[in-house]
Amino acid sequence: MKDVATVEGIRDNQLVGYGLVVGLHGTGDSTQAVFPVQTLISTLERMGVTLPQTGGASTLRVQNMAAVFVTATMGPFLRPGNRLDLTISSAGDARSLEGGVLLMTPLYGPDGLIYAQGQGPLVLGGYEITSNGNSKQFNHPTTGRIPDGAIVERQVPLELKQMHSFSLLLNEADFRTAERMAGAINQELKRPLAIAVDSRRVDLEPAATEDMPALLAEVEAVEVEVYPRAKVVVNERTGTVVIGGDVRLQPVSILHGGLTVNVVSEFQVSQPNSFGQGATQVVQQTQLQTQDRPVSHIELKKGATVDDLVQNLQQIGATARDIISILQAMKEAGALEAELEVL
């Protein structure tokens, strides 16, 4: 059950904060970024360091520090003292966060309250090296992580003992799956406990004296048969096509051909003779090449499967983008019994 549904109210919460990463080796923010300097001044003032009234901000150099945004995901039932993983991303024009240490940063929830405090050295999966105008970069050096870098300071109020009813939310809405889920729970627990409300929600009505954690443990262990929708997912940007196993095809005849047009331009230099009066000119020579491929024919008879379609498309040499166009045309013709999702 826990693979296809979640318990309403038992969820993750996202946290975000703004802080400073220090200890960089000259790869931090430049003086053109204003907010790192402002943050540094505010941090120093909180620590009792007073800057000169004139020229204090303009003389600060921040190449060894970077302003960053800190994000974390706080799971359910976490208590003060538990730890969270942090993701740190540069907010300015720093080139790399390699070797940096995050100063104490409060992490806020959607309600504006502080739920955790983060601090610690960063772990990067990349680097950037610059020398004499040449640079080499590996992966993304302006984003890093701090494993267990935050400590929870405030818990999200959620007590199972005070909850008298629960709702299971399906990851994919389907009336048949919801009905089968409610029936499987009632059959496994041998009492009328669950009822399907709609295509995504199944309500549970436990007794007042029920042990809620034990009940949810039994419910999550119930096996239920799911009925996913037949779907074909295509990504036109990458040419990726994913066809589900439940996709059905109707008898159809497919004719597919293509016209290729290539325009080739060559630049040649026209130079006069040594004693001529002309001038040297660059002359463009353009050639137009066309190639019209013969029409390829595919016939799918009654009972054809997705494997038959894929094999026939491969035999005619269809590319991924050709397959996307063919699937869209089959959907319009009613020969593809599936939901076509284009990313």
N, C-alpha and C positions, 0 to 999 in steps of 0.2 A: 504493500500500500504506500509506503513512504517514497517509493520511486516515482509514483504517478500523481501524488497529491501532497498537500501541505496542510498543517493545522492553522486555521485563521487566528491571527493574533500572535503566534509564535514565529517571529520573523527577525531578520537582521536589521540593523540600523546603521546608516552611514554617518560618519563624522568627518569634519574638515577643520583645518587650522592654518594659520599663517605664521611663519617663523623664519629664523636665520640659520644658515649653514656656514660655519666658520672653519678655518684651518686649511683653506684651499691654497694651492701653489700658483697664485697669480691668474687663476682661471675663473675668477668670480665676476660679479657685475661690474660694469664700467661706471664712470662718473656720470654718464648720461642718464642712468636710471636713478630717479629721484627717491623712490620709496625705500630702497635699501638703506640710504643715508638717514632718512627719517626714522626708520626702525632702529638703526644702530644708536642714534641719539636718544631715542626714547628708552632703549634698553640700558644705556649707560646712566641715564638720569635715575632710573629705578634702582640702580646699584650704587647710587651716591656719587657718581662721577659728574662733575659740573664742567661743561664746556665753555670756552670764551664766548661772550655775547656777540662779538664781531669776528667774522671770518672763520667761525668754528665749523660750520657745515661745509663751507667751500674747500677747506683744507683737508677734510677727511678723504681717505682713499680706501675703496671697498673692494679691491681686486682679490683679496683673500677671503671674501665672504659673499654669500648669495642669498637673496630673498627667495623663499620657496613656499609652495603650498603643500600641506601635509594632509593625506587622506587615510582613512581606516574604516574597516567594517566591524561593527560591534554585534556579536551574536547574541541570541537570547540567553537569559539566565546567568549572565556574567555578573560577578560581584566585585566590589572594590578590592583591589589587589591583583585581580587577573590581568593578564597581559594581552596586547594586541600587536599585530604586524602593521607596519607603517609603510606607505609609499610616498616618496618625496619627489616633487617636480619643481624645476626652476621656474620662477615667475618673472625673471628679468632676462638679461642678455649674457648670462654666464656661459662660458664655453664648456665647462666640465665641473662636476661635483665630486670628482675623485679625491679621496683622502679627507673629505669634509666630516664635520661633526654637527649634528643638529642640536641647537640650544633648546632649553625647555620650552615647549610649545603647547598651549592649551588646545584641545580638540572640542569643537562645538557640535551639538546636534541640531536638528531642524528647529527646535524650540528656543535656540539661543543659549542653552545652558552648557556648562563644561562637563563632559562625561569622562575625559581621559587627559593625561598629560604625557607628551612624548619627548624623548631625548635619546641621543646616542650616536655612534659612528655609522656612516652609510656604507652599504654594500652595493657596488655598481657592477653591471654586466658588460661594461664597455669602457673605452678610454679615448682620449684625443691627445695627440702629440703635435706640437707646432715648433718649428725651428727654421729660422732664416726665410720666412715666408712660405715654407712648405709645411703641410699638415697631413696627418693620417688619423682617421677616425674609425673606431670599431664599435658597432652597435650604437647605443644611445646613451651618451655620457651625462646627459642633463636630467636623468631620472634614476632614482635609486630606491633601495628598500632598507628598512631596519627591522630585522626579525625580533619580535617581542620588544619592540621599542617604545611602547606606550603602556602605562599602568592605568587601569580603570579607577576612576575616582567617584563615579556615581552610577548606580544601577538603574536600568529601565524598569519601572514598576510593573511587574507581571507575576502574579501569584496564582498557581493552579488551584489552590484550595478555595479561592474565592470565585472560581468560575464554575457555574452550574450547568453549562452546556458548551458544546464544541461544534465547530463546523470544519469539515474537510473540503478543501478547494482543489479541484482537479487542475493539473497543469494544462491540459488540453480539453476544452469543453466538448462533451459528447453525452447525449441523453442515455444511450445504451450503456456506456461505461459507468455512468453515475448510478443507474439502476442495478447493474451487476455489483457495483461496490457496496451499495446498501444491503443487497441480498447476501453477499459474501460475509459481511460483518455480522449480520443477524444470525446466519447459519453457524459461523465459527464460535460466536459467544453464546449461542443457544437462547437468545431472547430478543424481542423487538427493540433494538437500541438505535438503529440508524434508519433514516428516511431521506430519499432523494428529493431535494427542493427544486432544482433546475438542472441544466446540463453541466454545471460546474460545481455545484454545492451539495454536500451531503451533511445533514445535521445529526448530531449525536445528543441523546437525552439520557445521561447517566443518572443513577440514583444519588440522593443527597449524601449518603454515607460511602460513596464509591471512592476507591483509591485511584485518584486521577492519573498519576504517573504510571501505575501498573495497567490501567485501562488503555491509555494511549500506547503503551508498549505492545499490548495485545493487538490493538487495532492496526498499528503500523506493520505488524508481522503477518497480517492476513493477506493471502495471495488472491489477486483478482485478475481476470482476463480483460485486457483493454482492446478497444477497437479503434485504432487510429484512422484518420481520414486518408484516402488515397491522394497523394500529393506529388507533384513534380516541381522541383526547385531549380531555377536556372539563374546564373549570374552572368550577365552580358559583359561585364567589365573583365572578368577573368576567363570566360568561356567554360565555366563549370556547369555540368548538368547532373542532377541527382534525381533518380526516378525510384519511387517507393515500390515495394514488392506487391502492394495491393492494387496497383494501377491496372485497369482493364482497357483493352483496345477493341474497337468495333471494326468490322471489315472496311477497308479503305484502300484506295489506289493513289500513290504519291508520285508525281512527276517533279523532278528537281533538276534545274540546270543553272548555269551562271555565265555572265559576260564579264570578262576581265579587260580593263582598259589601262594601259601603261603609257605615260607621257615621259619621254626621256629627253632631257636637254643637255647639250654639250656646248661648251664655250671654247671657241677657237680664236687664235690671234692672227689677224690679217696685217702683215707688215709689208710696206712698199720696198721697191728695189733701192739699192744704195744711192743712185743718182735720181730717184723719182721724187715727185713733188707731193706725194700723198702722205697721210698720217697713219700711225699705227692705231688700229681699231680692234675691239673685242667683238666677235660675231657669234651670235647664239644660233645653234643648229638644233631644231626641235624635231623629234621623230615620234609619231603616234603609232602604238602597237595595240591591236585588239585581238582577243581570243575568245571565241564563243564556244563553250563546252557543250557537247551533246546532252540532251535531256536524259537523266537517269530515272529509271522506273522501279518502283517498289510496290508490291501488292501484298497486303495483309489480309488473309482470309479469316473466317470466323474461328474464334478460339486462339488467335495469335496472342503471344505473350510479349512482355517487354523485352525479353532476351531475343525474340525474333526480330523485333524492331531494331534493336541495337546492332545485331549481326548484319542485317540488311543495310543499315546506314554505314557501317564500316566497310562493307563490300563495295559500295559505290564511291568510297573515299570522301565521305562527308566530314567536314571539319566540325569543331564544337559549335561555332557560330551558325553553320548550316543546320545543325541539329536543333538549335534553339529556334530558328525560323520555322523549321518543319513542325516542331511541337506546337508552336503558337498557331500555325495554320490548321493542324489536326484538332486543336481545341476549338477553334472557330467552326470547324466542319462537324463537330460533335463526335468525332472518332476517338477522342481521348477522354475517358471517364475518370477524371481526376482534377483536383484543384491545381492550377498552374500559378506558381508564385515566382515573380521576377524580382531578384534582389537588385 
